[in-house]
């Protein structure tokens, strides 16, 4: 089984719908991140969490919210989806006490907003 | 200016060629540096961490130049399977409060 699991892997929805993307991890890492990838723009940080009680906005948090339900779970919500939120979303974890703090990724959630 | 910058390419090279990518970063407090490989629409996977003294892993060599604030990746004897996007990642910040920040990626196409 994957260490970082994202659900759903693919979702097509309509403008105005509420969408939740879920991420769970078995690595025991405190730090979790949500990134968005658009063609030609690399990965951009939406939100990050250094532990269960810590939530921080990234560079593109508008239109998104998150919930850190437990050390192992970090969910991303789009309260009212819009077409320009169509993208590939990645969840990642890291542990500054291991190695140099590299990221471990889920397989991605492809979201299409019509 | 974007915090982490890469030439998007594509770099189109024949098999067996040597190719080099650079990545510049703007935050001098950046702590650690990585190259990730990403195949089309899949999750990025760690290729190499970049050490201060430089490091090599088979055909891949990574270098860090803190004075000029750039890292580099050299790929020797390119294989068709090296075709991918290479992402530069910089952990910017101080102490334990670093934020992993990505460049836009450099596309490599290795042709027969």
Interface residues (C-beta under 8 A of the other chain):
Chain A: X33 X35 X40 X41 X42 X43 X44 X45 X48 X50 X58 X88 X90 X92 X94 X96 X99 X100 X101 X102 X103 X105 X106 X107 X108 X110
Chain B: X8 X31 X32 X34 X36 X41 X42 X43 X44 X45 X46 X49 X87 X89 X91 X96 X97 X98 X99 X100 X101 X102 X103 X104 X105
